[in-house]
Amino acid sequence: MLINTARGKVINEDELIKAVKIKKIKGAILDVIADEPPHNLDLPVLQTKGIIVTPHISYLSFESINELKKRATENAIAMYKGEFPNDIVNFN
């Protein structure tokens, strides 16, 4: 069983579909796919038996929401104080 919660394009979906269909692997659970968000619900990865695709929300839990709130608050306080936030993405 393959599980991908990282990035959709790290998986070659055509090869995954083949592997599932010939039972080389039992199946897959994907929280992300290459075409994110999917604009075409007829994508083969969405139609293959044995592949489950979640709507990019597998992170969602009470713990993750509390952590997001905590980090957002800490970052806002740091920026209010003129400091860099802990979760900075880029700095120019």
PDB file of N, CA, C and O in Angstrom:
ATOM      1  N   MET A   1       0.858  -1.175   0.000  1.00  0.00           N
ATOM      2  CA  MET A   1       0.000   0.000   0.000  1.00  0.00           C
ATOM      3  C   MET A   1       0.899   1.230   0.000  1.00  0.00           C
ATOM      4  O   MET A   1       1.815   1.348   0.814  1.00  0.00           O
ATOM      5  N   LEU A   2       0.621   2.140  -0.924  1.00  0.00           N
ATOM      6  CA  LEU A   2       1.372   3.385  -1.001  1.00  0.00           C
ATOM      7  C   LEU A   2       0.503   4.510  -0.441  1.00  0.00           C
ATOM      8  O   LEU A   2      -0.688   4.600  -0.740  1.00  0.00           O
ATOM      9  N   ILE A   3       1.114   5.357   0.367  1.00  0.00           N
ATOM     10  CA  ILE A   3       0.416   6.524   0.916  1.00  0.00           C
ATOM     11  C   ILE A   3       1.245   7.746   0.567  1.00  0.00           C
ATOM     12  O   ILE A   3       2.444   7.786   0.841  1.00  0.00           O
ATOM     13  N   ASN A   4       0.609   8.747  -0.038  1.00  0.00           N
ATOM     14  CA  ASN A   4       1.302   9.991  -0.358  1.00  0.00           C
ATOM     15  C   ASN A   4       0.529  11.168   0.216  1.00  0.00           C
ATOM     16  O   ASN A   4      -0.599  11.449  -0.189  1.00  0.00           O
ATOM     17  N   THR A   5       1.160  11.851   1.171  1.00  0.00           N
ATOM     18  CA  THR A   5       0.607  13.089   1.713  1.00  0.00           C
ATOM     19  C   THR A   5       1.545  14.258   1.449  1.00  0.00           C
ATOM     20  O   THR A   5       1.333  15.353   1.970  1.00  0.00           O
ATOM     21  N   ALA A   6       2.582  14.034   0.644  1.00  0.00           N
ATOM     22  CA  ALA A   6       3.610  15.054   0.393  1.00  0.00           C
ATOM     23  C   ALA A   6       3.211  15.974  -0.751  1.00  0.00           C
ATOM     24  O   ALA A   6       2.542  16.985  -0.540  1.00  0.00           O
ATOM     25  N   ARG A   7       3.619  15.625  -1.944  1.00  0.00           N
ATOM     26  CA  ARG A   7       3.320  16.392  -3.152  1.00  0.00           C
ATOM     27  C   ARG A   7       2.864  15.420  -4.221  1.00  0.00           C
ATOM     28  O   ARG A   7       3.371  14.302  -4.307  1.00  0.00           O
ATOM     29  N   GLY A   8       1.919  15.837  -5.027  1.00  0.00           N
ATOM     30  CA  GLY A   8       1.354  14.950  -6.026  1.00  0.00           C
ATOM     31  C   GLY A   8       2.338  14.499  -7.077  1.00  0.00           C
ATOM     32  O   GLY A   8       2.289  13.356  -7.532  1.00  0.00           O
ATOM     33  N   LYS A   9       3.233  15.386  -7.467  1.00  0.00           N
ATOM     34  CA  LYS A   9       4.119  15.068  -8.577  1.00  0.00           C
ATOM     35  C   LYS A   9       5.294  14.176  -8.181  1.00  0.00           C
ATOM     36  O   LYS A   9       6.118  13.847  -9.034  1.00  0.00           O
ATOM     37  N   VAL A  10       5.395  13.778  -6.918  1.00  0.00           N
ATOM     38  CA  VAL A  10       6.459  12.822  -6.560  1.00  0.00           C
ATOM     39  C   VAL A  10       6.086  11.409  -6.985  1.00  0.00           C
ATOM     40  O   VAL A  10       6.927  10.511  -6.983  1.00  0.00           O
ATOM     41  N   ILE A  11       4.826  11.217  -7.349  1.00  0.00           N
ATOM     42  CA  ILE A  11       4.337   9.912  -7.794  1.00  0.00           C
ATOM     43  C   ILE A  11       4.064   9.976  -9.294  1.00  0.00           C
ATOM     44  O   ILE A  11       3.417  10.906  -9.775  1.00  0.00           O
ATOM     45  N   ASN A  12       4.555   8.996 -10.015  1.00  0.00           N
ATOM     46  CA  ASN A  12       4.208   8.860 -11.428  1.00  0.00           C
ATOM     47  C   ASN A  12       2.857   8.150 -11.457  1.00  0.00           C
ATOM     48  O   ASN A  12       2.781   6.935 -11.273  1.00  0.00           O
ATOM     49  N   GLU A  13       1.802   8.911 -11.689  1.00  0.00           N
ATOM     50  CA  GLU A  13       0.449   8.363 -11.583  1.00  0.00           C
ATOM     51  C   GLU A  13       0.177   7.262 -12.597  1.00  0.00           C
ATOM     52  O   GLU A  13      -0.521   6.297 -12.285  1.00  0.00           O
ATOM     53  N   ASP A  14       0.712   7.386 -13.796  1.00  0.00           N
ATOM     54  CA  ASP A  14       0.501   6.331 -14.797  1.00  0.00           C
ATOM     55  C   ASP A  14       1.108   5.007 -14.323  1.00  0.00           C
ATOM     56  O   ASP A  14       0.494   3.950 -14.466  1.00  0.00           O
ATOM     57  N   GLU A  15       2.313   5.073 -13.761  1.00  0.00           N
ATOM     58  CA  GLU A  15       2.966   3.857 -13.255  1.00  0.00           C
ATOM     59  C   GLU A  15       2.238   3.318 -12.031  1.00  0.00           C
ATOM     60  O   GLU A  15       2.121   2.105 -11.857  1.00  0.00           O
ATOM     61  N   LEU A  16       1.752   4.214 -11.188  1.00  0.00           N
ATOM     62  CA  LEU A  16       0.986   3.791 -10.015  1.00  0.00           C
ATOM     63  C   LEU A  16      -0.278   3.045 -10.440  1.00  0.00           C
ATOM     64  O   LEU A  16      -0.594   1.985  -9.900  1.00  0.00           O
ATOM     65  N   ILE A  17      -0.983   3.597 -11.393  1.00  0.00           N
ATOM     66  CA  ILE A  17      -2.214   2.964 -11.878  1.00  0.00           C
ATOM     67  C   ILE A  17      -1.911   1.572 -12.418  1.00  0.00           C
ATOM     68  O   ILE A  17      -2.624   0.616 -12.115  1.00  0.00           O
ATOM     69  N   LYS A  18      -0.845   1.456 -13.225  1.00  0.00           N
ATOM     70  CA  LYS A  18      -0.450   0.139 -13.747  1.00  0.00           C
ATOM     71  C   LYS A  18      -0.146  -0.827 -12.610  1.00  0.00           C
ATOM     72  O   LYS A  18      -0.603  -1.970 -12.624  1.00  0.00           O
ATOM     73  N   ALA A  19       0.622  -0.374 -11.632  1.00  0.00           N
ATOM     74  CA  ALA A  19       1.016  -1.241 -10.513  1.00  0.00           C
ATOM     75  C   ALA A  19      -0.192  -1.728  -9.725  1.00  0.00           C
ATOM     76  O   ALA A  19      -0.230  -2.880  -9.293  1.00  0.00           O
ATOM     77  N   VAL A  20      -1.179  -0.856  -9.536  1.00  0.00           N
ATOM     78  CA  VAL A  20      -2.394  -1.238  -8.808  1.00  0.00           C
ATOM     79  C   VAL A  20      -3.221  -2.220  -9.642  1.00  0.00           C
ATOM     80  O   VAL A  20      -3.733  -3.210  -9.119  1.00  0.00           O
ATOM     81  N   LYS A  21      -3.344  -1.940 -10.926  1.00  0.00           N
ATOM     82  CA  LYS A  21      -4.161  -2.804 -11.783  1.00  0.00           C
ATOM     83  C   LYS A  21      -3.600  -4.219 -11.915  1.00  0.00           C
ATOM     84  O   LYS A  21      -4.362  -5.184 -11.971  1.00  0.00           O
ATOM     85  N   ILE A  22      -2.269  -4.350 -11.965  1.00  0.00           N
ATOM     86  CA  ILE A  22      -1.685  -5.696 -12.078  1.00  0.00           C
ATOM     87  C   ILE A  22      -1.382  -6.300 -10.706  1.00  0.00           C
ATOM     88  O   ILE A  22      -0.798  -7.378 -10.602  1.00  0.00           O
ATOM     89  N   LYS A  23      -1.794  -5.578  -9.649  1.00  0.00           N
ATOM     90  CA  LYS A  23      -1.655  -6.012  -8.263  1.00  0.00           C
ATOM     91  C   LYS A  23      -0.195  -6.158  -7.824  1.00  0.00           C
ATOM     92  O   LYS A  23       0.129  -6.976  -6.962  1.00  0.00           O
ATOM     93  N   LYS A  24       0.680  -5.349  -8.435  1.00  0.00           N
ATOM     94  CA  LYS A  24       2.062  -5.288  -7.970  1.00  0.00           C
ATOM     95  C   LYS A  24       2.094  -4.662  -6.574  1.00  0.00           C
ATOM     96  O   LYS A  24       2.909  -5.030  -5.727  1.00  0.00           O
ATOM     97  N   ILE A  25       1.186  -3.706  -6.357  1.00  0.00           N
ATOM     98  CA  ILE A  25       0.940  -3.187  -5.007  1.00  0.00           C
ATOM     99  C   ILE A  25      -0.558  -3.303  -4.747  1.00  0.00           C
ATOM    100  O   ILE A  25      -1.368  -3.336  -5.673  1.00  0.00           O
ATOM    101  N   LYS A  26      -0.900  -3.364  -3.470  1.00  0.00           N
ATOM    102  CA  LYS A  26      -2.307  -3.578  -3.115  1.00  0.00           C
ATOM    103  C   LYS A  26      -3.195  -2.387  -3.462  1.00  0.00           C
ATOM    104  O   LYS A  26      -4.354  -2.555  -3.842  1.00  0.00           O
ATOM    105  N   GLY A  27      -2.642  -1.189  -3.329  1.00  0.00           N
ATOM    106  CA  GLY A  27      -3.431   0.007  -3.605  1.00  0.00           C
ATOM    107  C   GLY A  27      -2.698   1.242  -3.158  1.00  0.00           C
ATOM    108  O   GLY A  27      -1.520   1.186  -2.804  1.00  0.00           O
ATOM    109  N   ALA A  28      -3.401   2.366  -3.173  1.00  0.00           N
ATOM    110  CA  ALA A  28      -2.782   3.634  -2.797  1.00  0.00           C
ATOM    111  C   ALA A  28      -3.826   4.544  -2.176  1.00  0.00           C
ATOM    112  O   ALA A  28      -5.012   4.505  -2.506  1.00  0.00           O
ATOM    113  N   ILE A  29      -3.335   5.355  -1.269  1.00  0.00           N
ATOM    114  CA  ILE A  29      -4.141   6.421  -0.678  1.00  0.00           C
ATOM    115  C   ILE A  29      -3.367   7.708  -0.918  1.00  0.00           C
ATOM    116  O   ILE A  29      -2.238   7.862  -0.452  1.00  0.00           O
ATOM    117  N   LEU A  30      -3.979   8.622  -1.644  1.00  0.00           N
ATOM    118  CA  LEU A  30      -3.313   9.862  -2.029  1.00  0.00           C
ATOM    119  C   LEU A  30      -4.070  11.056  -1.475  1.00  0.00           C
ATOM    120  O   LEU A  30      -5.268  11.212  -1.709  1.00  0.00           O
ATOM    121  N   ASP A  31      -3.364  11.888  -0.744  1.00  0.00           N
ATOM    122  CA  ASP A  31      -3.965  13.126  -0.277  1.00  0.00           C
ATOM    123  C   ASP A  31      -3.708  14.248  -1.278  1.00  0.00           C
ATOM    124  O   ASP A  31      -4.318  15.315  -1.207  1.00  0.00           O
ATOM    125  N   VAL A  32      -2.798  13.988  -2.207  1.00  0.00           N
ATOM    126  CA  VAL A  32      -2.442  14.951  -3.244  1.00  0.00           C
ATOM    127  C   VAL A  32      -2.258  14.203  -4.554  1.00  0.00           C
ATOM    128  O   VAL A  32      -1.855  13.040  -4.571  1.00  0.00           O
ATOM    129  N   ILE A  33      -2.557  14.883  -5.643  1.00  0.00           N
ATOM    130  CA  ILE A  33      -2.332  14.297  -6.965  1.00  0.00           C
ATOM    131  C   ILE A  33      -1.604  15.331  -7.827  1.00  0.00           C
ATOM    132  O   ILE A  33      -1.469  16.491  -7.439  1.00  0.00           O
ATOM    133  N   ALA A  34      -1.140  14.900  -8.989  1.00  0.00           N
ATOM    134  CA  ALA A  34      -0.366  15.793  -9.849  1.00  0.00           C
ATOM    135  C   ALA A  34      -1.180  17.001 -10.301  1.00  0.00           C
ATOM    136  O   ALA A  34      -0.643  18.107 -10.353  1.00  0.00           O
ATOM    137  N   ASP A  35      -2.446  16.824 -10.626  1.00  0.00           N
ATOM    138  CA  ASP A  35      -3.313  17.912 -11.083  1.00  0.00           C
ATOM    139  C   ASP A  35      -4.085  18.431  -9.886  1.00  0.00           C
ATOM    140  O   ASP A  35      -5.217  18.015  -9.640  1.00  0.00           O
ATOM    141  N   GLU A  36      -3.473  19.341  -9.140  1.00  0.00           N
ATOM    142  CA  GLU A  36      -4.045  19.805  -7.885  1.00  0.00           C
ATOM    143  C   GLU A  36      -4.418  21.271  -7.993  1.00  0.00           C
ATOM    144  O   GLU A  36      -3.548  22.065  -8.349  1.00  0.00           O
ATOM    145  N   PRO A  37      -5.639  21.690  -7.716  1.00  0.00           N
ATOM    146  CA  PRO A  37      -6.794  20.817  -7.502  1.00  0.00           C
ATOM    147  C   PRO A  37      -7.257  20.227  -8.834  1.00  0.00           C
ATOM    148  O   PRO A  37      -7.050  20.820  -9.892  1.00  0.00           O
ATOM    149  N   PRO A  38      -7.872  19.078  -8.767  1.00  0.00           N
ATOM    150  CA  PRO A  38      -8.306  18.447 -10.019  1.00  0.00           C
ATOM    151  C   PRO A  38      -9.441  19.229 -10.668  1.00  0.00           C
ATOM    152  O   PRO A  38     -10.454  19.524 -10.032  1.00  0.00           O
ATOM    153  N   HIS A  39      -9.258  19.556 -11.929  1.00  0.00           N
ATOM    154  CA  HIS A  39     -10.295  20.270 -12.680  1.00  0.00           C
ATOM    155  C   HIS A  39     -11.099  19.315 -13.551  1.00  0.00           C
ATOM    156  O   HIS A  39     -12.096  19.691 -14.168  1.00  0.00           O
ATOM    157  N   ASN A  40     -10.636  18.071 -13.582  1.00  0.00           N
ATOM    158  CA  ASN A  40     -11.288  17.062 -14.408  1.00  0.00           C
ATOM    159  C   ASN A  40     -11.508  15.815 -13.545  1.00  0.00           C
ATOM    160  O   ASN A  40     -10.551  15.116 -13.212  1.00  0.00           O
ATOM    161  N   LEU A  41     -12.734  15.540 -13.192  1.00  0.00           N
ATOM    162  CA  LEU A  41     -13.019  14.395 -12.331  1.00  0.00           C
ATOM    163  C   LEU A  41     -12.917  13.068 -13.057  1.00  0.00           C
ATOM    164  O   LEU A  41     -13.087  12.013 -12.446  1.00  0.00           O
ATOM    165  N   ASP A  42     -12.640  13.106 -14.357  1.00  0.00           N
ATOM    166  CA  ASP A  42     -12.450  11.877 -15.122  1.00  0.00           C
ATOM    167  C   ASP A  42     -10.991  11.447 -15.179  1.00  0.00           C
ATOM    168  O   ASP A  42     -10.649  10.535 -15.931  1.00  0.00           O
ATOM    169  N   LEU A  43     -10.125  12.087 -14.399  1.00  0.00           N
ATOM    170  CA  LEU A  43      -8.714  11.701 -14.387  1.00  0.00           C
ATOM    171  C   LEU A  43      -8.591  10.219 -14.018  1.00  0.00           C
ATOM    172  O   LEU A  43      -9.280   9.751 -13.111  1.00  0.00           O
ATOM    173  N   PRO A  44      -7.727   9.485 -14.706  1.00  0.00           N
ATOM    174  CA  PRO A  44      -7.570   8.056 -14.418  1.00  0.00           C
ATOM    175  C   PRO A  44      -7.248   7.753 -12.956  1.00  0.00           C
ATOM    176  O   PRO A  44      -7.723   6.760 -12.405  1.00  0.00           O
ATOM    177  N   VAL A  45      -6.444   8.604 -12.333  1.00  0.00           N
ATOM    178  CA  VAL A  45      -6.090   8.350 -10.933  1.00  0.00           C
ATOM    179  C   VAL A  45      -7.320   8.423 -10.015  1.00  0.00           C
ATOM    180  O   VAL A  45      -7.351   7.795  -8.957  1.00  0.00           O
ATOM    181  N   LEU A  46      -8.315   9.185 -10.428  1.00  0.00           N
ATOM    182  CA  LEU A  46      -9.546   9.299  -9.636  1.00  0.00           C
ATOM    183  C   LEU A  46     -10.538   8.179  -9.943  1.00  0.00           C
ATOM    184  O   LEU A  46     -11.503   7.978  -9.207  1.00  0.00           O
ATOM    185  N   GLN A  47     -10.297   7.462 -11.020  1.00  0.00           N
ATOM    186  CA  GLN A  47     -11.244   6.440 -11.470  1.00  0.00           C
ATOM    187  C   GLN A  47     -10.730   5.007 -11.286  1.00  0.00           C
ATOM    188  O   GLN A  47     -11.427   4.056 -11.637  1.00  0.00           O
ATOM    189  N   THR A  48      -9.540   4.846 -10.748  1.00  0.00           N
ATOM    190  CA  THR A  48      -8.930   3.523 -10.642  1.00  0.00           C
ATOM    191  C   THR A  48      -9.313   2.848  -9.336  1.00  0.00           C
ATOM    192  O   THR A  48      -9.080   3.387  -8.254  1.00  0.00           O
ATOM    193  N   LYS A  49      -9.901   1.666  -9.445  1.00  0.00           N
ATOM    194  CA  LYS A  49     -10.258   0.885  -8.260  1.00  0.00           C
ATOM    195  C   LYS A  49      -8.970   0.524  -7.518  1.00  0.00           C
ATOM    196  O   LYS A  49      -8.005   0.047  -8.115  1.00  0.00           O
ATOM    197  N   GLY A  50      -8.976   0.758  -6.223  1.00  0.00           N
ATOM    198  CA  GLY A  50      -7.795   0.484  -5.411  1.00  0.00           C
ATOM    199  C   GLY A  50      -6.994   1.724  -5.087  1.00  0.00           C
ATOM    200  O   GLY A  50      -6.055   1.676  -4.292  1.00  0.00           O
ATOM    201  N   ILE A  51      -7.365   2.844  -5.706  1.00  0.00           N
ATOM    202  CA  ILE A  51      -6.713   4.118  -5.395  1.00  0.00           C
ATOM    203  C   ILE A  51      -7.745   5.040  -4.760  1.00  0.00           C
ATOM    204  O   ILE A  51      -8.767   5.361  -5.366  1.00  0.00           O
ATOM    205  N   ILE A  52      -7.468   5.452  -3.556  1.00  0.00           N
ATOM    206  CA  ILE A  52      -8.339   6.371  -2.826  1.00  0.00           C
ATOM    207  C   ILE A  52      -7.666   7.735  -2.813  1.00  0.00           C
ATOM    208  O   ILE A  52      -6.490   7.848  -2.466  1.00  0.00           O
ATOM    209  N   VAL A  53      -8.406   8.767  -3.188  1.00  0.00           N
ATOM    210  CA  VAL A  53      -7.882  10.127  -3.189  1.00  0.00           C
ATOM    211  C   VAL A  53      -8.712  10.957  -2.221  1.00  0.00           C
ATOM    212  O   VAL A  53      -9.934  11.041  -2.344  1.00  0.00           O
ATOM    213  N   THR A  54      -8.033  11.568  -1.256  1.00  0.00           N
ATOM    214  CA  THR A  54      -8.703  12.457  -0.309  1.00  0.00           C
ATOM    215  C   THR A  54      -8.524  13.900  -0.779  1.00  0.00           C
ATOM    216  O   THR A  54      -7.607  14.176  -1.552  1.00  0.00           O
ATOM    217  N   PRO A  55      -9.363  14.815  -0.338  1.00  0.00           N
ATOM    218  CA  PRO A  55      -9.334  16.185  -0.866  1.00  0.00           C
ATOM    219  C   PRO A  55      -8.290  17.090  -0.212  1.00  0.00           C
ATOM    220  O   PRO A  55      -8.598  18.211   0.193  1.00  0.00           O
ATOM    221  N   HIS A  56      -7.056  16.598  -0.112  1.00  0.00           N
ATOM    222  CA  HIS A  56      -5.932  17.360   0.424  1.00  0.00           C
ATOM    223  C   HIS A  56      -6.227  17.923   1.818  1.00  0.00           C
ATOM    224  O   HIS A  56      -5.907  19.071   2.126  1.00  0.00           O
ATOM    225  N   ILE A  57      -6.843  17.086   2.645  1.00  0.00           N
ATOM    226  CA  ILE A  57      -7.137  17.499   4.026  1.00  0.00           C
ATOM    227  C   ILE A  57      -6.775  16.419   5.034  1.00  0.00           C
ATOM    228  O   ILE A  57      -7.268  16.436   6.162  1.00  0.00           O
ATOM    229  N   SER A  58      -5.928  15.491   4.645  1.00  0.00           N
ATOM    230  CA  SER A  58      -5.594  14.403   5.565  1.00  0.00           C
ATOM    231  C   SER A  58      -4.850  14.873   6.807  1.00  0.00           C
ATOM    232  O   SER A  58      -4.790  14.156   7.805  1.00  0.00           O
ATOM    233  N   TYR A  59      -4.286  16.072   6.748  1.00  0.00           N
ATOM    234  CA  TYR A  59      -3.619  16.619   7.924  1.00  0.00           C
ATOM    235  C   TYR A  59      -4.622  17.010   9.007  1.00  0.00           C
ATOM    236  O   TYR A  59      -4.235  17.177  10.164  1.00  0.00           O
ATOM    237  N   LEU A  60      -5.884  17.159   8.665  1.00  0.00           N
ATOM    238  CA  LEU A  60      -6.877  17.776   9.520  1.00  0.00           C
ATOM    239  C   LEU A  60      -7.162  16.938  10.766  1.00  0.00           C
ATOM    240  O   LEU A  60      -7.662  15.816  10.681  1.00  0.00           O
ATOM    241  N   SER A  61      -6.838  17.503  11.901  1.00  0.00           N
ATOM    242  CA  SER A  61      -7.116  16.877  13.196  1.00  0.00           C
ATOM    243  C   SER A  61      -7.179  17.990  14.235  1.00  0.00           C
ATOM    244  O   SER A  61      -6.798  19.127  13.957  1.00  0.00           O
ATOM    245  N   PHE A  62      -7.660  17.663  15.429  1.00  0.00           N
ATOM    246  CA  PHE A  62      -7.681  18.664  16.490  1.00  0.00           C
ATOM    247  C   PHE A  62      -6.264  19.145  16.788  1.00  0.00           C
ATOM    248  O   PHE A  62      -6.028  20.333  17.006  1.00  0.00           O
ATOM    249  N   GLU A  63      -5.321  18.193  16.792  1.00  0.00           N
ATOM    250  CA  GLU A  63      -3.933  18.536  17.093  1.00  0.00           C
ATOM    251  C   GLU A  63      -3.344  19.466  16.035  1.00  0.00           C
ATOM    252  O   GLU A  63      -2.662  20.434  16.369  1.00  0.00           O
ATOM    253  N   SER A  64      -3.607  19.173  14.751  1.00  0.00           N
ATOM    254  CA  SER A  64      -3.029  20.006  13.698  1.00  0.00           C
ATOM    255  C   SER A  64      -3.647  21.405  13.701  1.00  0.00           C
ATOM    256  O   SER A  64      -2.944  22.390  13.476  1.00  0.00           O
ATOM    257  N   ILE A  65      -4.933  21.501  13.948  1.00  0.00           N
ATOM    258  CA  ILE A  65      -5.583  22.821  14.002  1.00  0.00           C
ATOM    259  C   ILE A  65      -5.027  23.629  15.167  1.00  0.00           C
ATOM    260  O   ILE A  65      -4.743  24.818  15.019  1.00  0.00           O
ATOM    261  N   ASN A  66      -4.868  22.991  16.329  1.00  0.00           N
ATOM    262  CA  ASN A  66      -4.301  23.694  17.481  1.00  0.00           C
ATOM    263  C   ASN A  66      -2.874  24.153  17.197  1.00  0.00           C
ATOM    264  O   ASN A  66      -2.488  25.259  17.572  1.00  0.00           O
ATOM    265  N   GLU A  67      -2.089  23.299  16.531  1.00  0.00           N
ATOM    266  CA  GLU A  67      -0.712  23.673  16.179  1.00  0.00           C
ATOM    267  C   GLU A  67      -0.698  24.839  15.194  1.00  0.00           C
ATOM    268  O   GLU A  67       0.116  25.751  15.333  1.00  0.00           O
ATOM    269  N   LEU A  68      -1.587  24.824  14.202  1.00  0.00           N
ATOM    270  CA  LEU A  68      -1.667  25.933  13.253  1.00  0.00           C
ATOM    271  C   LEU A  68      -2.023  27.245  13.952  1.00  0.00           C
ATOM    272  O   LEU A  68      -1.444  28.289  13.655  1.00  0.00           O
ATOM    273  N   LYS A  69      -2.974  27.186  14.876  1.00  0.00           N
ATOM    274  CA  LYS A  69      -3.365  28.388  15.618  1.00  0.00           C
ATOM    275  C   LYS A  69      -2.193  28.907  16.451  1.00  0.00           C
ATOM    276  O   LYS A  69      -1.925  30.108  16.484  1.00  0.00           O
ATOM    277  N   LYS A  70      -1.502  27.989  17.121  1.00  0.00           N
ATOM    278  CA  LYS A  70      -0.359  28.365  17.966  1.00  0.00           C
ATOM    279  C   LYS A  70       0.744  29.013  17.134  1.00  0.00           C
ATOM    280  O   LYS A  70       1.273  30.061  17.506  1.00  0.00           O
ATOM    281  N   ARG A  71       1.091  28.390  16.009  1.00  0.00           N
ATOM    282  CA  ARG A  71       2.163  28.918  15.180  1.00  0.00           C
ATOM    283  C   ARG A  71       1.781  30.258  14.562  1.00  0.00           C
ATOM    284  O   ARG A  71       2.614  31.160  14.482  1.00  0.00           O
ATOM    285  N   ALA A  72       0.535  30.399  14.125  1.00  0.00           N
ATOM    286  CA  ALA A  72       0.093  31.666  13.547  1.00  0.00           C
ATOM    287  C   ALA A  72       0.168  32.784  14.585  1.00  0.00           C
ATOM    288  O   ALA A  72       0.589  33.901  14.285  1.00  0.00           O
ATOM    289  N   THR A  73      -0.246  32.466  15.805  1.00  0.00           N
ATOM    290  CA  THR A  73      -0.200  33.461  16.883  1.00  0.00           C
ATOM    291  C   THR A  73       1.237  33.843  17.208  1.00  0.00           C
ATOM    292  O   THR A  73       1.553  35.024  17.353  1.00  0.00           O
ATOM    293  N   GLU A  74       2.118  32.831  17.323  1.00  0.00           N
ATOM    294  CA  GLU A  74       3.529  33.104  17.620  1.00  0.00           C
ATOM    295  C   GLU A  74       4.169  33.934  16.513  1.00  0.00           C
ATOM    296  O   GLU A  74       4.945  34.848  16.793  1.00  0.00           O
ATOM    297  N   ASN A  75       3.849  33.622  15.253  1.00  0.00           N
ATOM    298  CA  ASN A  75       4.403  34.384  14.126  1.00  0.00           C
ATOM    299  C   ASN A  75       3.888  35.820  14.132  1.00  0.00           C
ATOM    300  O   ASN A  75       4.653  36.751  13.881  1.00  0.00           O
ATOM    301  N   ALA A  76       2.609  36.007  14.412  1.00  0.00           N
ATOM    302  CA  ALA A  76       2.032  37.352  14.452  1.00  0.00           C
ATOM    303  C   ALA A  76       2.672  38.180  15.559  1.00  0.00           C
ATOM    304  O   ALA A  76       2.982  39.354  15.353  1.00  0.00           O
ATOM    305  N   ILE A  77       2.871  37.583  16.729  1.00  0.00           N
ATOM    306  CA  ILE A  77       3.505  38.299  17.850  1.00  0.00           C
ATOM    307  C   ILE A  77       4.935  38.674  17.497  1.00  0.00           C
ATOM    308  O   ILE A  77       5.372  39.792  17.771  1.00  0.00           O
ATOM    309  N   ALA A  78       5.666  37.743  16.890  1.00  0.00           N
ATOM    310  CA  ALA A  78       7.051  38.031  16.494  1.00  0.00           C
ATOM    311  C   ALA A  78       7.105  39.202  15.517  1.00  0.00           C
ATOM    312  O   ALA A  78       7.928  40.105  15.668  1.00  0.00           O
ATOM    313  N   MET A  79       6.222  39.184  14.509  1.00  0.00           N
ATOM    314  CA  MET A  79       6.220  40.266  13.526  1.00  0.00           C
ATOM    315  C   MET A  79       5.799  41.591  14.165  1.00  0.00           C
ATOM    316  O   MET A  79       6.335  42.641  13.811  1.00  0.00           O
ATOM    317  N   TYR A  80       4.850  41.555  15.098  1.00  0.00           N
ATOM    318  CA  TYR A  80       4.425  42.764  15.805  1.00  0.00           C
ATOM    319  C   TYR A  80       5.603  43.380  16.561  1.00  0.00           C
ATOM    320  O   TYR A  80       5.726  44.600  16.667  1.00  0.00           O
ATOM    321  N   LYS A  81       6.469  42.498  17.085  1.00  0.00           N
ATOM    322  CA  LYS A  81       7.650  42.954  17.823  1.00  0.00           C
ATOM    323  C   LYS A  81       8.805  43.348  16.899  1.00  0.00           C
ATOM    324  O   LYS A  81       9.871  43.744  17.369  1.00  0.00           O
ATOM    325  N   GLY A  82       8.588  43.238  15.581  1.00  0.00           N
ATOM    326  CA  GLY A  82       9.636  43.577  14.633  1.00  0.00           C
ATOM    327  C   GLY A  82      10.632  42.448  14.416  1.00  0.00           C
ATOM    328  O   GLY A  82      11.713  42.672  13.871  1.00  0.00           O
ATOM    329  N   GLU A  83      10.282  41.243  14.835  1.00  0.00           N
ATOM    330  CA  GLU A  83      11.148  40.079  14.682  1.00  0.00           C
ATOM    331  C   GLU A  83      10.707  39.264  13.468  1.00  0.00           C
ATOM    332  O   GLU A  83       9.607  39.442  12.945  1.00  0.00           O
ATOM    333  N   PHE A  84      11.586  38.373  13.036  1.00  0.00           N
ATOM    334  CA  PHE A  84      11.214  37.462  11.959  1.00  0.00           C
ATOM    335  C   PHE A  84      10.327  36.359  12.510  1.00  0.00           C
ATOM    336  O   PHE A  84      10.569  35.872  13.614  1.00  0.00           O
ATOM    337  N   PRO A  85       9.310  35.955  11.768  1.00  0.00           N
ATOM    338  CA  PRO A  85       8.480  34.829  12.210  1.00  0.00           C
ATOM    339  C   PRO A  85       9.268  33.522  12.108  1.00  0.00           C
ATOM    340  O   PRO A  85      10.204  33.420  11.316  1.00  0.00           O
ATOM    341  N   ASN A  86       8.896  32.542  12.894  1.00  0.00           N
ATOM    342  CA  ASN A  86       9.554  31.238  12.867  1.00  0.00           C
ATOM    343  C   ASN A  86       9.335  30.519  11.547  1.00  0.00           C
ATOM    344  O   ASN A  86      10.207  29.778  11.095  1.00  0.00           O
ATOM    345  N   ASP A  87       8.193  30.727  10.928  1.00  0.00           N
ATOM    346  CA  ASP A  87       7.822  29.990   9.723  1.00  0.00           C
ATOM    347  C   ASP A  87       7.946  30.840   8.469  1.00  0.00           C
ATOM    348  O   ASP A  87       7.040  30.858   7.636  1.00  0.00           O
ATOM    349  N   ILE A  88       9.060  31.543   8.333  1.00  0.00           N
ATOM    350  CA  ILE A  88       9.246  32.394   7.154  1.00  0.00           C
ATOM    351  C   ILE A  88       9.512  31.518   5.931  1.00  0.00           C
ATOM    352  O   ILE A  88      10.255  30.540   6.018  1.00  0.00           O
ATOM    353  N   VAL A  89       8.919  31.859   4.810  1.00  0.00           N
ATOM    354  CA  VAL A  89       9.087  31.093   3.583  1.00  0.00           C
ATOM    355  C   VAL A  89      10.238  31.660   2.761  1.00  0.00           C
ATOM    356  O   VAL A  89      11.057  30.903   2.239  1.00  0.00           O
ATOM    357  N   ASN A  90      10.308  32.968   2.644  1.00  0.00           N
ATOM    358  CA  ASN A  90      11.412  33.572   1.908  1.00  0.00           C
ATOM    359  C   ASN A  90      11.750  34.913   2.541  1.00  0.00           C
ATOM    360  O   ASN A  90      10.946  35.508   3.258  1.00  0.00           O
ATOM    361  N   PHE A  91      12.936  35.358   2.261  1.00  0.00           N
ATOM    362  CA  PHE A  91      13.365  36.651   2.779  1.00  0.00           C
ATOM    363  C   PHE A  91      14.147  37.345   1.683  1.00  0.00           C
ATOM    364  O   PHE A  91      15.166  36.837   1.217  1.00  0.00           O
ATOM    365  N   ASN A  92      13.666  38.509   1.272  1.00  0.00           N
ATOM    366  CA  ASN A  92      14.352  39.281   0.222  1.00  0.00           C
ATOM    367  C   ASN A  92      14.805  40.608   0.782  1.00  0.00           C
ATOM    368  O   ASN A  92      15.403  41.409   0.063  1.00  0.00           O
TER     369      ASN A  92
END
